[in-house]
Structure formats: structure tokens, C-alpha cells
């Protein structure tokens, strides 16, 4: 791999890794805000509007960072991956344009309303604006995921003069993996937002804030984390089954299956060795990988040897296990916390400290899942159409290295600042809540 290709891939990995953190939060948190408004509408209990008042600030900060970091992606396509636009620009261009014009503007326009218009406009209109923001975030996610899915399972196009041209936009947008990937991402975002709400609310409790709003969000975060974690078990199984059918080489790498076999074991731990095509220090459960991939304990799983072109096994294998183990740990934590809440009606300081540690746990599983997706399709950028090496720039590595360094420096500053800001707001509101015996007044005007 030449230096320009390596640095281009590294820069893309850096930018997409940093960017995906924020849409993952806003996508789930947007619908949580809608939930808070609906609960207030139904119960007239001020704690739900107080919860909304705090979390809409977190949403606004996260949305701003997501928008800013997202702007770097189109520039990368033009500078680092010119072959991508030359080959599939007829498909990627319109999809990205629709995402900006339809979804992003919808979300971006009404976020100003929910942040600054709550004491100006009627409550019903403010609730509608909140719903439109959540809808815009969801549509934006669907459009982007449809393009990513098309790159992995392309359909509805034909090649003309070396360029992909649309034949059926319906098949392009709703391709073989779109709905599975969309459901998987939506559920992951809901889990991420749930643990964020639970973790920050637990932090406020530890700071002495016993207000009803904090307790309500804490319970909401714990119970929704449990519900969506359980849902993700089923959604992830369907997504994995679909990936096995459409991208068997990816799943072969994820499970470190070197030779085609029936009753393939699920490897709990191993060190894949590409030279000997074996797994060292393997600890495995017999037949489980076959069951997960084919829904049959004796099902046949194709091995890496079946694919002349395939991803590197070790990175995909490890990333897949980080995703699965992180998700499993989050499920167990949510289950235990929900059980404790149901039995004792409250959480101890020890439980609150644990939830604080899990505040950003959703990011770990989400990033690992994206790494499986991105590394698992190599050496292809668009499966069967365009290889990664053929799309990369031929520009000197010095320019790419300099921009990579600037991106890295920016992210090193921005990420700690974002986390610090969230906990600073939590400390500020906790101090007000503990001092006054109730959280800040933040109700909307009734009209």
C-alpha cells in the first residue's frame, strides 16, 4: 500500500470516526425530546418540561458538532478520493444532495425554533417543531445509510463508459441491506442516547440533585436502554444473517473462519494468524457461529479461502467482538439497573457511579460496528464496482499528512471540550436543583 492510499484511508477513518459520534447521539436524543414533550402534554407534570429544558441544550451542542464535522466528508471525496466521484458520482452525488436539501435543512431550520422559540410560539407548534427535528434526523440517517448500503450491496445501476448510472432509484435506495442497516443504526442510536441520559442523570444525582426531573430521566434512560438493547439482539441477528448472504467474506473475517465448514464455532477469544490461516489460543463455542450466520447449528459457513479478495481478518475479527461484547455488557448493565429500580424504586450511589462510567458506552459499540462495516468491505470501496486503491488520490502524501495532522489536532481539542461541557451543564443544573430543592423553572408557555 503506497503512502497516499494509506494516509487517505487513515484520514477518512479519523474523520468518520469522530463525526459518527454526534449523529449517533442526536438521532436517539431527538426522539427522547419528543417523548418528554408528549409526557408533559399528557400529564401536565412540570418535571418533563424541566427535563426537556436541560436535554435540548445537550442536543443543540451535539447537533452543532455533528454538522461541523460532517462538512469535512464531501471535501475528502473531492481531494482524497477523486476516483469515487468519477466512477459513482452519478449515484452518490444526488443522494448526498437530497440529504442536505431535504433532511439537513429540515432538521437545521427547526432546531432554531426548539432552542429559541419556546416562549414565543404556541406550545403545540413547538412540539411539532421538535417532532420535525427528530423526523429530519431520521430521514438524514436513512438517506446516508442507503448510500453506504448501496456501496456494500449495489443494485439498480449499470456501468456506462466506466461510470455507474442509475437505472432504478428505488433499487438503489432500498437495496439488499438498507433496511437492515437502518434498523441496526436506529436501535444503536437509541441505546447510545439512553445510556447518555442515564449516565448524566446519575451524575447529577451524585452531585446532590434529587429533583423529580432528574429521577424521571434516569428511569427513562435505564428502561429505554434495556428495551432497545433487547431489541438490538433481534435486529443485529437479522442484520448479521443478511450480511452472511450478501457479504459472506465479511462475516468469514468477523468470525475468523478460514476454511469452509459446517457447524462452525463462535470464537470467544483467539489470535487470528493470517500466515498459517489458523486461530491461536482459541476458545470457542461449537456450532454457535453457524447458528448465528445461518440459523442452523450445522449450517455451512464459507471460509476466507473461498474468496480470492477479502478483508484482513484480524481487524474485522477484533472489531466485531468489541461490538458484541460491549453490547452484551450494556444489556446486562441495563437489565440489572432496571431490576434494581423496579425492586428498590431507586439506585444507590454505587449504581449511579457505574452508570456514569457507561455514559458514552454506546460510542464504543457503534464505532466498533462501523469498523466492521468499513474494514469488512475491503479491498472494495463499492463492492464489485470500484476498489479502494483505484479511487484514491495520486497527490503527494505530504499534503494529506498535513491535513490529517490538523484534523487530529482539532479533534483532540473538540472531543474533551464536548464531554467537559456536558458534565459542566450537569454540575450547574445539579447545583441549582440541590440548592433550591427543585430544578430550574423551564416550562413552556401554554397557549
ABEGO torsion letter per residue (X at the ends): XBAAAAAAAAAAAAAAAAAAAAAAAAAAAAAAAAAAAAAAAAAGBAAAAAAAAAAAAAAAAAAAAAAAAAAAAAAAAAAABAAAAAAAAAAAAAAAAAAAAAAAAAAAAAAAAAAAAAAABBAAAAAAAAAAAAAAAAAAAAAAAAAAAAAABBBGBBBBGGBBBBABAAAAABBAAAAAAAAAAAAAAAAAAAAAAAAAAAAAAAAGBABAAAAAAAAAAAAAAAAAAAAAAAAAAAAAAAAAAABAAAAAAAAGBABBBBGBBBBABBBBBAAAGBBBGBBBBBGAAAAAAAGBAABBBBBAAABABBBBAAAAAAAAAAAAAAAAAAAAAAAAAAAAAAAAGBBBAAAAAAAAAAAAAAAAAAAAAAAAAAAAAOABABBGABBAAAABBABBAAAAAAAAAAAAAAAAAAAAAAAAAAAAAAAAAAAAAAAAGBBBBABBBBX
